[in-house]
């Protein structure tokens, strides 16, 4: 019931008892005044009930109102995302005049925040928000791969790694790493090596075999390259999904693992939102 409806005088109802007639001997003016007061009291009760109902609904969540509940489609409840401001006079990473694809905003402010209800992985905070290279390469399953990737990062002049991780109530463990280099050309060289078109060159921990994870067409983020994979069946106690996202001078690596099956919807949502933050 709206506030306007709550303040509208309802028509008399046969279920509402009518006020008793004034005594026959009472003066006409007194009978009129008594009836008016009783009617005003009845209207006040209806108005109070209506107003409290409207107020109660406005204070309720949509899913708490009968008939308005909606089934979840599997997406996580992320906070409102806002790109950090750029230093005065600096172009965006995908601007035509920014030939190096440089991100001038602090890389640490470009990592996707955890969704509501998740528990943060404090180990990925690093020191002052910067993660050591050894902590990133630990995501790869074989020692020789870790050594090779670490060597590449040094040779290509890795500047920083910013990271964040969390675990949601359903047991999904998410890790996001942003690796920044001097130019977009260097980042593309690394992406080509880590994620060639045929599939990932270096298996991540827990996923020896991976196949391409085909995102829906609506998840394309213009100006961003995305290469996503899902651990192929049969997998063990948990499944792993991971993606490489290149935007200008930054390569993002997103990894999700979950006991049983790593769900596609929150993985694709997370990768897409991180891609948008890097534009």
C-alpha positions as CSV (number, residue, x, y, z in Angstrom):
1,X,0.0,0.0,0.0
2,X,1.4,3.4,-1.0
3,X,1.5,6.4,1.3
4,X,-1.1,8.1,-0.9
5,X,-3.4,5.1,-0.6
6,X,-2.9,5.0,3.2
7,X,-4.2,8.5,3.5
8,X,-7.3,7.9,1.4
9,X,-10.6,7.6,3.4
10,X,-11.9,4.0,2.8
11,X,-15.5,3.5,2.0
12,X,-17.8,2.1,4.7
13,X,-17.5,-1.7,4.9
14,X,-20.3,-4.0,6.0
15,X,-17.8,-5.8,8.3
16,X,-17.1,-2.6,10.3
17,X,-19.7,-2.1,13.0
18,X,-21.5,1.2,12.7
19,X,-21.5,3.5,15.8
20,X,-24.7,3.2,17.9
21,X,-27.3,5.8,17.4
22,X,-27.3,8.7,19.8
23,X,-30.1,8.7,22.4
24,X,-33.4,10.0,21.1
25,X,-33.5,12.8,23.6
26,X,-30.0,14.1,22.8
27,X,-29.8,17.5,21.0
28,X,-29.3,17.4,17.3
29,X,-26.0,19.2,17.5
30,X,-24.5,16.8,20.1
31,X,-25.6,13.8,18.0
32,X,-23.8,15.2,14.9
33,X,-20.6,16.0,16.9
34,X,-20.5,12.5,18.5
35,X,-20.8,10.7,15.1
36,X,-18.1,12.9,13.6
37,X,-15.7,12.2,16.4
38,X,-16.2,8.4,16.1
39,X,-15.8,8.5,12.3
40,X,-12.5,10.5,12.6
41,X,-11.2,7.9,15.1
42,X,-12.0,5.1,12.7
43,X,-10.3,6.9,9.8
44,X,-7.2,7.5,12.0
45,X,-7.0,3.7,12.7
46,X,-7.2,2.8,9.0
47,X,-4.6,5.5,8.1
48,X,-2.2,4.3,10.8
49,X,-2.4,0.7,9.7
50,X,-1.9,1.6,6.1
51,X,1.0,3.9,6.7
52,X,2.8,1.3,8.9
53,X,2.3,-1.3,6.2
54,X,3.8,0.9,3.5
55,X,6.7,1.8,5.8
56,X,7.3,-1.8,6.6
57,X,7.6,-2.8,2.9
58,X,9.9,0.1,2.1
59,X,12.2,-1.1,4.9
60,X,12.3,-4.8,3.7
61,X,14.6,-6.3,1.2
62,X,13.1,-7.3,-2.1
63,X,13.6,-11.0,-1.3
64,X,11.8,-10.6,2.0
65,X,8.5,-9.4,0.4
66,X,6.2,-12.3,-0.5
67,X,5.8,-12.5,-4.3
68,X,8.9,-10.4,-5.0
69,X,11.6,-12.9,-4.2
70,X,13.9,-13.7,-7.1
71,X,16.0,-16.8,-7.5
72,X,19.8,-16.3,-7.6
73,X,21.5,-16.8,-11.0
74,X,24.8,-17.7,-9.3
75,X,26.4,-14.3,-9.5
76,X,28.2,-12.9,-6.4
77,X,27.3,-9.7,-4.7
78,X,30.2,-7.4,-5.5
79,X,30.3,-3.8,-4.1
80,X,29.8,-0.9,-6.5
81,X,32.9,-0.6,-8.6
82,X,34.5,2.7,-9.4
83,X,37.7,3.2,-11.4
84,X,40.3,5.3,-9.4
85,X,40.9,8.8,-10.7
86,X,43.9,9.3,-13.0
87,X,46.6,11.9,-12.3
88,X,45.8,15.2,-13.9
89,X,46.6,15.2,-17.6
90,X,47.2,11.4,-17.8
91,X,45.3,9.4,-20.5
92,X,43.5,6.2,-19.9
93,X,45.4,2.9,-20.7
94,X,43.4,2.4,-23.9
95,X,43.5,6.0,-25.2
96,X,44.9,6.3,-28.7
97,X,47.6,8.8,-27.5
98,X,48.7,6.3,-24.8
99,X,50.9,4.2,-27.1
100,X,52.5,2.3,-24.3
101,X,49.1,1.3,-22.8
102,X,50.3,2.6,-19.5
103,X,48.1,2.5,-16.4
104,X,48.8,5.7,-14.5
105,X,46.5,4.9,-11.6
106,X,48.0,3.0,-8.7
107,X,47.9,-0.7,-9.6
108,X,46.8,-1.7,-6.1
109,X,43.6,0.3,-6.6
110,X,42.8,-1.7,-9.8
111,X,42.5,-5.1,-8.2
112,X,38.9,-6.3,-8.0
113,X,37.5,-6.1,-4.4
114,X,36.1,-9.2,-2.7
115,X,32.4,-9.9,-2.9
116,X,30.2,-9.4,0.1
117,X,30.4,-12.3,2.6
118,X,33.8,-13.5,1.5
119,X,36.8,-14.1,3.8
120,X,39.9,-12.3,2.6
121,X,43.2,-14.2,2.0
122,X,45.5,-12.0,4.0
123,X,48.6,-13.8,2.6
124,X,48.1,-12.1,-0.8
125,X,48.3,-8.6,0.7
126,X,52.1,-8.8,0.4
127,X,54.2,-5.9,1.7
128,X,52.6,-2.5,1.3
129,X,50.2,-4.1,-1.2
130,X,52.9,-5.5,-3.4
131,X,53.3,-9.2,-3.8
132,X,56.7,-11.0,-4.2
133,X,57.3,-12.7,-7.5
134,X,57.8,-16.1,-5.8
135,X,54.3,-16.0,-4.3
136,X,52.8,-15.5,-7.8
137,X,54.8,-18.2,-9.6
138,X,53.8,-20.6,-6.8
139,X,50.5,-20.9,-8.6
140,X,52.2,-23.1,-11.2
141,X,52.3,-26.8,-10.5
142,X,55.8,-27.9,-11.6
143,X,59.1,-26.6,-10.2
144,X,60.7,-26.2,-13.6
145,X,57.7,-24.1,-14.8
146,X,57.9,-21.9,-11.7
147,X,61.6,-21.3,-12.4
148,X,61.0,-20.6,-16.1
149,X,58.1,-18.2,-15.5
150,X,60.1,-16.4,-12.8
151,X,63.0,-16.0,-15.2
152,X,60.8,-14.5,-17.8
153,X,59.3,-12.0,-15.4
154,X,62.8,-10.8,-14.5
155,X,63.9,-10.6,-18.2
156,X,60.8,-8.7,-19.2
157,X,61.3,-6.1,-16.5
158,X,58.3,-6.8,-14.2
159,X,57.6,-3.7,-12.2
160,X,54.9,-4.7,-9.7
161,X,52.5,-7.4,-8.7
162,X,49.3,-6.4,-6.9
163,X,47.1,-9.2,-5.7
164,X,44.0,-10.1,-3.8
165,X,42.3,-13.3,-2.7
166,X,39.3,-14.5,-0.9
167,X,37.1,-17.5,-0.1
168,X,33.3,-17.4,-0.4
169,X,30.9,-19.3,1.8
170,X,30.5,-22.0,-0.9
171,X,34.2,-22.8,-0.6
172,X,35.4,-21.2,-3.9
173,X,38.9,-19.8,-3.5
174,X,39.7,-16.9,-5.7
175,X,43.1,-15.4,-6.4
176,X,43.7,-12.3,-8.7
177,X,47.2,-11.1,-9.7
178,X,47.9,-7.9,-11.6
179,X,51.4,-7.9,-13.2
180,X,52.6,-4.5,-14.6
181,X,55.4,-4.0,-17.2
182,X,56.8,-0.9,-19.0
183,X,54.8,-1.3,-22.2
184,X,51.8,-3.1,-23.7
185,X,54.2,-4.7,-26.1
186,X,56.1,-6.5,-23.3
187,X,52.8,-7.6,-21.7
188,X,51.6,-9.1,-25.0
189,X,54.9,-11.0,-25.3
190,X,54.4,-12.6,-21.9
191,X,50.7,-13.3,-22.6
192,X,51.6,-15.1,-25.9
193,X,54.0,-17.3,-24.0
194,X,51.8,-18.1,-21.0
195,X,48.5,-18.5,-22.9
196,X,48.9,-19.4,-26.5
197,X,45.8,-20.0,-28.6
198,X,45.9,-23.8,-28.2
199,X,45.8,-23.7,-24.4
200,X,47.9,-22.7,-21.4
201,X,51.6,-23.5,-21.7
202,X,52.2,-23.9,-18.0
203,X,49.6,-25.9,-15.9
204,X,48.5,-24.2,-12.8
205,X,48.4,-26.2,-9.5
206,X,45.7,-28.8,-9.6
207,X,44.9,-28.6,-13.3
208,X,47.2,-30.6,-15.5
209,X,44.7,-30.6,-18.4
210,X,42.7,-27.5,-19.3
211,X,40.3,-26.7,-22.1
212,X,39.1,-23.3,-23.4
213,X,36.3,-21.8,-21.3
214,X,33.9,-20.1,-23.8
215,X,32.4,-16.9,-22.3
216,X,29.1,-15.6,-23.6
217,X,29.2,-12.9,-26.2
218,X,27.9,-10.3,-23.8
219,X,30.9,-10.7,-21.6
220,X,33.3,-9.2,-24.2
221,X,35.2,-6.1,-22.8
222,X,36.4,-3.9,-25.7
223,X,40.1,-3.3,-25.8
224,X,40.9,-6.3,-23.5
225,X,42.3,-9.6,-24.5
226,X,41.0,-12.6,-22.5
227,X,42.1,-16.3,-22.6
228,X,40.1,-18.4,-20.1
229,X,40.4,-22.1,-19.3
230,X,38.6,-24.8,-17.2
231,X,40.2,-27.9,-15.9
232,X,39.2,-30.8,-18.1
233,X,37.3,-33.9,-16.9
234,X,38.0,-36.1,-15.1
235,X,39.4,-33.8,-12.4
236,X,40.2,-34.7,-8.8
237,X,38.7,-33.5,-5.5
238,X,38.4,-30.0,-6.9
239,X,38.2,-28.2,-10.2
240,X,40.3,-25.2,-11.2
241,X,39.4,-22.4,-13.7
242,X,41.9,-19.7,-14.7
243,X,42.2,-16.8,-17.1
244,X,44.8,-14.4,-18.5
245,X,43.5,-10.9,-19.2
246,X,45.7,-8.3,-21.0
247,X,44.9,-4.6,-20.9
248,X,47.7,-2.3,-21.9
249,X,50.8,-2.7,-19.8
250,X,49.0,-5.0,-17.3
251,X,48.5,-8.8,-17.4
252,X,45.8,-10.0,-15.0
253,X,45.8,-13.7,-13.9
254,X,42.5,-14.9,-12.3
255,X,42.4,-18.3,-10.7
256,X,39.4,-20.0,-9.0
257,X,39.2,-23.4,-7.4
258,X,36.4,-25.2,-5.6
259,X,35.8,-28.7,-4.2
260,X,33.7,-30.6,-6.7
261,X,33.0,-28.2,-9.5
262,X,34.3,-24.6,-9.9
263,X,31.1,-22.8,-11.0
264,X,31.2,-21.0,-14.3
265,X,29.0,-18.1,-13.5
266,X,31.0,-16.5,-10.7
267,X,34.3,-17.2,-12.5
268,X,33.1,-15.4,-15.7
269,X,31.6,-12.6,-13.6
270,X,34.9,-12.1,-11.7
271,X,37.0,-12.1,-14.9
272,X,34.7,-9.7,-16.7
273,X,34.6,-7.2,-13.8
274,X,38.4,-7.3,-13.4
275,X,38.6,-6.7,-17.2
276,X,36.4,-3.6,-16.9
277,X,38.4,-2.2,-14.1
278,X,41.5,-2.3,-16.3
279,X,40.0,-0.3,-19.2
